[in-house]
Amino acid sequence: MKEVKYQPVALKVLGRITKNTSKRIIDKTNIYAEKPDSCKNNIIQMTNRGGIRLRVGNWRVIMKDDEVLHILNHYRLASVDLSECCSRY
């Protein structure tokens, strides 16, 4: 199992979101640290900034995957309401 280290900005985000969402993100991160192949369909190799992106519901976890798993940041995908813009067509 790889060691998981959270950057301060990632800990700040985890402290601000709901507890069950935070727990889900931490659980998925720990599962990936234990068995990387189990999350293969939720991982994308990032090309521009290096590292990987783990999908957890509407959240994305940005990580550097070395011998130690560094959690750099979390971000939520914005939900867009297309009903207003598409209703006139």
ABEGO torsion letter per residue (X at the ends): XBBBBBBAAAAAAAAABBAAAAAAAAAAAAAAAABAAAAAAABBBBAAAEEBBBBBEABBBBBBBBABBBBABBBBBBBBBAAAAAAAX
